[in-house]
């Protein structure tokens, strides 16, 4: 293959940033001022008001366009299915939240109805969720521990569980306030700080907290509620110590329910294609268990704990207690973020699957309004359950009409049928909770997958899991987020640095250490970092540039300074000798004698000292000795004359990184190496301009849009003949 490179091809269309600014200058148009932008936002027209109304209340937009013939039947079937599942889960998750079961029904009605009006997702099922419920329970139980009251039935609500209900309602109210405020200030991106490995590790640990909290109901023993660090360990130890007190009837009831539910759920999943509507085994189990408990009188005969009296009818709204706000404000913010993280991840998953979009900030507002209103009706915080959402989607749900239908199912239970479940054993509710955590426990399979794909993410998963298990849910979440951010910092501080070479017969440049066909261009070093450049890694970047250039830059600079000092000393010595010669010459003319004998003897020695191959030795030290040293470091006889820094991965520069770049230019210029920049983004170039980076020694003529342009420019300006340039390019080809 002919290696000849057309001269016009190599020299055409190569422009530095200085030339580009002349050919295609940047526009200096400034955007509208802050006042004008604010004025535009506040200016209201009929069309804008209508658009804002539709955005804030989405149901006003989609309900008039609702395709009744295509969607209504599927939404009704889906809503009935979800409502049937919502009933046992609402009762069970209320126990997780530390409040009487009837408040699980309230939490399954009021907030869910509000979300149906304001939410933008068509498929998620808002309502009670195990992980959120146990987070609420950790707050209620820490502020109102068991040693101050015992919540066993709804009958004793006024003098026992009422305090926990007040705590849960105040917490829910604040969660709603936080979510609304975050949505209004367009703060939906906050969830980006909760990575998927963090969320999955956190929910897996929370599932273990939930399971342990339900063991007491299955074994029929009472334990002390704890919410401090290592509380899970203490709880497990206490449960083990009370195993001899196990209520056998409660244990048998719980184990049978768990076995039946697992088997039916397995059959539902296996024969999903044949059974479009899953068997509502949770509801069947509740009905059968309630009937057996009523018939055999499990509570009085065998001491099995039951749900107790469930008040019939709606509950009047009450103001949340403001005196509790300071005690729960920190937990409220954490729960608000976790609820949003779960919800938006599910909402985006279904939206991508069905081809529509969800509004991140409107989802925050919808969840906030749901919890805000729920706080007035003594509800505990709601979120989104994946199991119910999958049922809502798989049974034909196409809109939040399904959510409204499920609310009607719960409303009927609240108004008329709630008292039918008064004899329901709590062990059955515990079984419902444990079985519904099966999907979360499958997340343990993330460990081998992350081990193969990304071990940093695995470390985040494991640290999150361990911190949540050992430090409880609230502190564990804070530690997990902090650790996740630390891993990001370390990744930017320890990037991959590489020297690039040209891939044979292409204009592509790759890491010479990873690609055997990538060959360095003689005399040119191309350096690349895998991440952006900022104060935390700026020094590391500079050190890597120097070390990977193949030169001991600091040593060469020291040699040059030493040579310059020696040159100056030699020049001063030479001047003194010349002055001495002149003085002696004048003395000889005045005294009638010749030059001093010692001077005549020293002249040949001086000539030998300051002359070598026709050049002063000091002058050689100042340039030629440096070049010889550079060739010695490189070890291949090639003269290293140009350094290209690829800044295509840099998206911003701070003052420290600008200073480091200046130092790199200065140091390499000292040893006669010209530095070029390739792939610098326009925004980064503007930052350099504002930082007064450019000067007489650093110009935009050293900046190029691509590595190819920089290399072509260097070869065209190195006083090489076309044949020599072709030879260099040919040396990088196979």
N, C-alpha and C positions, 0 to 999 in steps of 0.2 A: 504494500500500500504506500502510495506516495505521501511523504511527510511535508511536502511544500505547503506553506501557509500564505495565502494571498495577502500582500502587504496592505492593499486598500481595505480588505476585510478586517484586518487587525486594528487598523487605525481609525476606521469609520465608527461613528456613533459612540464614541467614548468621551463622556463629559464629566468633569468634576462638578461639585456642588456650586463652585463659583461660576463656572460656565453655564450651568443650568439656570442659575438665578438671573443671568443675563438673557438667556434664550426664553425661559419660561418663568418670569418672576412670580413669587408668591403674592397672593392677594392679601392686602393689609386691611380689608374691610373688617370693621369691628361689629360684633353683634349688638342687638338692642341692649340698652342700659337696664340695670336692675329695676329701676322705677318703671320703665316702659314695659318690661316683662311682667312686673307685678300688676301694672295697669291692665295688660291684656288678659291676665288670669282673672282679675276681678271684674272685667267688663262682661256684662251679661246680655245675651240676646235670646230670643225665643228658641232658636235652634240649639244654642249652647246649653240653655237651661234644660231642654228636653234630653240632650245627650247626657248631661250630668245625672239627670233623674234616672235614665235607663241604666247608667253605669252603677249608680248607688243602689238601685232597686231592680235587679236584673229580671225579676219575675214580670215586671211591667212590659219588658221587651219581648220575652219569649212566650209568655202565656197567650197573647192574642195570635201568635203565629204557631201555636201548638197543633200538630197534626193528629187530631183526635182519632181518626180511623186507623192510622198506622201505629200509634203509640199507646193509646189509652188502655187497651186490654193488657198489654205487657206491663204497664206501670201498676195497674191494679193488682195483678198476680204477684208482681215483685214486692209491692208494698205490703200485701198480706203476709208474704213469706218473711220479710224482714221484721214486721211487727210481731209475728209469732216467735221469732228468735230474740227480738228485743225484750220481750217480757221476762223470760228467765234470766237473761243477762243483766237486765236492769236491777232485778231483785238481788242477784248474786253480787254485782259490782258495788251495790250500796254497802254491803258488809265490808268490802275492801276499803271503801271510803270512811268506814267507822261510823256510819249513820244507819238508822232503821231502814229496812228494805223498801218501805213505801216511797222513800225519797229517791230510790232508783227509778220508780215509775214516773215521778215528777220530772226527773232529769232526762227521761226518755221521751217526754212530751213537749214541754215548753221550749227548750233550746232547739230541738230538732225542727219544730214548726218554724221558728225564727230563721234557722239556716235555710230552709226551703225557699224562703222569700228573698234572702239576700245573697245566697251562695251562687257561685258560677260553675261549679262542677255538677254534671248531670248524673253521676254514677256513685259518688261516695255516700256512705250511710253515716250521717252524724249521730252522735249519741254517746252512751257510756262506753268506756274503754278500760280494760284491766290495768294497763300501765299507768294511765292518768289517775285512775281510781286509787291505786295503791300509793301514788304520790300525794294525793289529797289525804288519804288515810294516815300517812306518816306525819302530816301536819296536825290533823285533828287529834291523833293519839298522843302527840308530844305536848300539845297545849291542854288537852283534857285526858290525862292518863286513866287507866282502869282503876287505879287505887282511889280515885275520887268519885267514880260512878261506874255503874255496870249497865250496859245497854243490852238488854236481852229481848225485849219485845217493844212493840209500838205503843203498848198501854202506858208504859212508864216514861213516855216521851217528854211530858211536861216537866218532870223533875230529874230526869237522868240524861237521855240522849239529846235533849234540847240544846245543851251547851255545845256539843259537837256539831249539831246541825247549824248552829249560829256561826261556828268557826268555818265550816265548809261553805256556807252561803257567803260570808264575808270574803273568803279566799276566792270564790268563783266570781264575785262582783269585781274584785281587783284584777283578776285575770282578764275579764272582759274589758275593763278600762285600759289596761296595758295593750291589749290586742287592737282596740279601736285606735288608740293614739299612734301605735306603730304603723297601722294601715294608713292613717290620715297623713303622716309625714313620709309616706312612700318608703317605709323601712322593711319591705318584704324581703330584701336581700339578706337580712340578718340570719336567715336559716342557712346561708352558704357556709357559715362558720361551724355548722353541724354536718360533718361529712357522713357519707353513708356507712362506712365502717364504724364510726362513732355511734350513730343512731342504732345500728344493729347490735353492737356490743352492749349498748346501754339497755335496749329493750330485752335482750337475752338475760342480762343480770336482773332487770326488773321482774321478768317472768319467774325467776327463782325466788325473789322476794314475795311475789304473789303466791306462789305454790306453798312456800313455808307458812305464810299467813293463813292458808286454808287448811293446813294439816290439823290444826287444833279443832276445827269443826268436824273433820272426818273422824278423828280419834275421840271426839267428845270430851276434850279436856280444856281447861281454862289456863291461859298463860298471861304473863305480864307484857304489856305492849311497850316497846322501846323504839326510839327514833334517833339514837346517838350512834357514833361510830362503833363498828363491830356488833351492832344490835342483832344482825342476822345470825351471827355465830352464837351469841348468848341465847337467842330464841331457840335455835336448834338444840343447844345443850339442855335448855329447860324442857323442851318437848321430849327429849330422850329420857330425862329424869322422871317424867310423869307418864311414861308408857305403861307402868303397872296400873295406872288409874284409867286406862282406856275403857270407854263405853263400847262394849262389844256390839250392841245393836246399831249404834251410830257408825262404827267401823264397817260392819257388814253392809249397811245401807249405802254408804259412800263408795265402797269397792264395787258393789254390784252396779251402781249407777255409772261409775267410771268405765267399767267393762262394756256395758251396753252402749254407752255413748261413743266409745272408741270404735266398736264394731260397726255401728250404724254409720258413723262418719266415714269410715273406710269404704263401706259399700256405696255411700253417696258419691264419693270421689271416683271409685272404680267404675261405676255404672252411670256416670254423669251424662254421657251421650244418650243413654236410653231413658234415664229419669230426669227430665228437664227441671222438675221442681223437686228439690231435696226433701227427704223425709224429715218432718219437724220433730226429731226424736227428743230434743230438749223439752219441748212443750208436752209431748206424750209422757216423758219421764216425770215431769212435774205433776201432771194430772194423776198418773198412776200412783206415784209416791204419796201425793196428798191424800188420795182415797185410802190407801193402805194405812197411812198414819192416823187418819180419822177413824178407820174401822177398828184397828187394833189398839188405838190410844197410845202410840209410841211414847209420847211425852210423859204421861203419868205412869205407865206400866214399866217402861224401860229407861226412863230418864233421858230420852233423846231430845236435844234442843230443836225447837221449831220456830218458825217465823213469828208467830203471834198475831195479835190483832192488826189488821190493815185497815186504816180509816177509809171510808167510802166518801167520794166527792172531791171537789177541787179545793185547793188550799188558797186562802186569801193572801195577796202579796203583802210582804212586810219589808221595811227598810233594813238593809244589812247593818250590823253593829259597827259603827265607826271606831269604837275603842279597840277593836281587834285588828284594825288595818296595820298599825305599826308592827304587830307581831307576825303578820303573814306576808308583808309586802315583798320581801326577798323571794320567798317561795312562789309567790304569785307570778313574778316576772319569769322565773325559771320554768314554771309550768306553762305559762303563756307561750314561750318559745318552743317548748317540746311539743305542745299540742299543735302548733302551727307547722312544725317540721314534719310530724306524722301526716297531717292532713294534706299539705301541699305536695308531698311526695306521692301519696296515693292519687290525688287529683290529677297530677301531671301524667302519671302512668295511664290512667283511664282516658285522659284527653288525647294522649298520643295514640292510643289504641283505636279510638273512635273518631279521630280527625277533627277535634275542636280545640280551642284554647281556654285556659283559665287565667283569671286576673289575680296575680299574687297578692296585691294589696287589698283587693276586694275580698279575697278569701280571709285575710286577717280581720277585716271589718266585719264580715259575716260571722266568723267565729266569736269575735269580740261582742257583737250584739247578742248572740245566742247566750253567751255566758253572763253578760251584763243583765239581760232580762231574767235569766235563770237565777241570778243572785237574789232577786226580789221574791222568788217563789221557793226559796230554800232548796234549790238544786245544788248538786256538786258539779265540778267542772266536767264538761263533755269534750270529746275529741272525735276521732274517726276510727272505727274498728275495721280491720282488713277483712275479717271473716264475713261480717254483715255486708260490706261493700261488694265482695265477690258474689255473695248470694244475690244482692240487688241487681248486679250486672248480668249474672248468668241466667236469672229467671225472667229476663226480658225488660228490665228497667231501662228507660231511655231519658228520664228527666226527674226533677225533684217532686213531681206528682207522686212518685213512689214513696218519697219521704213523708208527704202529707197523708197518704193512705196508711202508712205505718203508725203515724201519730194518732189517727182515728182508732186503730186497733188498741193502742195503749189507752186512749181516752175512754173507750168502752170498759176496759179493765178497771181504770180508776173510778169510774162512776158506778159500775154495777158489779163487776166480777172479782174485785180485789179480795173480798172477804172469803172467797172460795179457797184461797191459798193460805189461810191462817195456820193450818196444821202441817204445812210443808216442812219437812226436816231441813235444817240448815246444812246437813251433810250433802243433800242433793244439790243445793246451790254451790257448795264448795266443789262438788264433782263437775258441775257445769263450767265453773271458772277454770279448773285444772285442764279439762279436756280442750277448752277453747284456746289454750296456750300452746297446743301442739305445733301450730305453724311457726310460732316464735322460737320454740325449742329447736326447730329444724335449722335455725340460724347457726347452730354449732358447726354445721357443715361448711360455714364460711372459713373456718380455720385452715383445713387442708387446701382449700381453693386459694386463699390469700397467701399461704406459704409458697404456692407455685407461682403466683402472679406478682404480688407486691408485698414484700415483708415489712415495709414501713407501715402500710395500712393494716397489716396483721398486728403489728405492735400497738397501733392505735386501738384496734379492736380489743386486744387482751388487756391493755392498761385501763381502758374504759370499763371493761367487764370487772376487773379486779377492784378498781376504785369504787364502783357502784356496789359491789358485794360487800366490801369492807367498810366503806365510809358512809353508807346509806345513799338514798336516791338524790338528795339535794346537793350535798357536798361532792358526791361522786360525779355529778354532772359538771360542776365547776372545775374539778380536777381534770376531767376528760377533755373539756374544751381547752383548758390551759395547755395540756399536753399536746393536743392536736396542733395548736398554734406554734408550740415549740418545735414540733417536727417540721413545720413549714419553714421556720427560721433556719433550722439546721440544714434543710435541703438547699436553701439559697446560699448558706455559708459554705457548703461543701458541694459545689457544682462539679460537673465534668469539664475539664479543660482539655483542649485538643489542638494539635497542629494539623492543618489541612494541606492536602495535596490534590493535584489534578488527576481525575479519573481518566484513564487512557481514552483518547479519541473523543473527548467530550469537553464541555465547558463547566463541568460539575466538579465541586471540590468536597472531599470527604476526609475523615480522620485517618491519617496515615497509619496509626496504630491498630485500627480496626479493619481497614480495607487494604489488601495487599496490592491492588491495582492503582491505588492513589499514590502518586509520586510527587515529592516536593519539587518546586521549580528552583533551580540553583540560584542562590543569592537572595531568595525571597522566603520569608517566614510568614505564614498566615495563621493567626491565632484566633481561637473561638472559645467562648464560654457558653455553657448550656443554660444559664439563667441571667436575669437582669443584674445590673451593677448598682449597688447602693452602699451606704456607709458600713454595713455589717460585713460585707465581703470585699470591699474595695482594696484593702491591703493584701488580702489573699490573691486577688486578681493581679495586682502589680507583681507580686512575687512569682506567680505562675508564669506571667509573660516573660520575666527575666530568666527563670530557670529553664523554660521550655524553648527559649530562643537558642539554646546551645552555647551561650556566652556567659561568662561571669561579669555581668555588666558593671557592678560596683567595683570589681577589681580592675577592670579596664579603665574606668573613670579615675581611679586612684593612680593607676600607671600614667595616665595622661597628665594628671595634675603634677605628679612627680617629675614627668618629662618637661613640662612647662616650667616648673621651678628650676630644674637643672639647666634648661635653656637660658632662663633669665640670669642664672648665676654665671654661665659661660659667657653670655653677652657682657655682663658687668666686668668679668675678669678680662675679657678681650679689650674692652674699653680702657681699663686700667693699664694694661700692657701697652696699648697704643699711646696712651697719655704719657706713660713712663718713657716710651721710645722717643716721643716728641720732646719731652723735657730733657732727656739725655742728649738728643740731637742738638738742641739749642745750647746746652752746656758745652758740648764739644766744639761747636762753632765759636762760642765765646772764649773758651780756654785754649783753642788751637789744637785740641786732641780729638780722637775718634770716639766711637761708641764704647760704652762700658763693656769690659770683657765678659762679664756674667750675662749680659743681655745677648751678646752674640752667641753664647753657648745655649741659652734657653730658646731661642727662636726655632730651631729645628724640632725640639721637643714639643713646643706649643703647636707647631704645624702638624706634627703627628697626632697630637691629642685632639685637635678640633677638626681634622680632615679625615674623611673616609669615603673612598670611591668618588671623590670630587664634591661631596656634600658635607656640610657641618653635621657632626654626630647629634647635636641637640635637635636640629631640624628633623633628622630621621626619627628621633625618639618621639617627636610630636605627631608624626603621621605614620611613617612606614613601620615603626616598631609596633604601633597599635594594630595596624593591619596584619602584621605577622602574628601578633598575639591572638587576634580574632581567628585567623586561619588555624592556629594551634588548638584553640578551643573547639572549633568545628571539626577538625581532624580530617577534612576531605579536600583541602586545597581551594575550596570555593570561597569567594569573597561575599560575606553577608552584608548586603547594602540596603535592603528594604524590609520593613515590617508592616504587615497589614493586620489591623485589628478588626475582626468581624463583629459589629455591634447590632446585628439583625435581631438578636435575642433581647436587647436592652429596650425597655419601654418607658423608662424615666431615669433621670440622673439627679442626685442631690448634690449639695455643695462639696461633700467629702469625695464623691466619685469624680466630680469635675476636677478637683485638685489632684487626684490620683492620675487622671488622664494627662493633665499638664505635666506631672512629674515623669510619666512614661515618655512623653515627647521630649522633655528636656534631657533625660538620661540617655536615651538612644541617640539623640542628636549629638550629644557629647562624644560618642564613640563613632560618629560619622555613619549612622544608620538612619535613613529617612523613614518616618512613621506615616502610614496612611490609614484612613478609616473607611470601612466598607459597610454598606447596608444600614446606615444611620437613618432612623425614622425622622420625619419632618418635625414632629413634636420634640424629639430629643435635640434636634438641631436648633430649634428655637430656644430650648433651655440653655444650650451652650452659648448662644448669642447673648441671652440675658445675663449669664454668669461671666461675661467678658472673657470667654475662653480664647477667642481668636486674637491674634497679634501679628507682628511682622514675621515672627518665626513659625507661627501656626496659622495657616490660612485654609480657606475653604477649597483651595486647589488641591489639598491633600485628602479631601472627602469625595467618595465615589458611591454610586448607587448600588453597585454589586462588586463582588470579589473579582469577577471577570474583567470589569472595567478597570479596576485598580491594577490588576496584573498587566493588562494590555498597556496602560499608561506607563507603568514602570519600565516595561521592555522597550517602549518607544522613546524613552528619555534616558536610557543608560548608555548612549553613544555606541550602540551596537549596529552592525551592518544587518541587513535583512537576512543574510545567510546565517549570521550568528544567532539571530532571534529564532529562525526556523530550527536551528540545531538545538536550541534550548527547549523549544516546544516538542521537538521530536524525541528528546531524551525522556520526556514524561509519558511517552506512548509505548505500547508493546511492539 
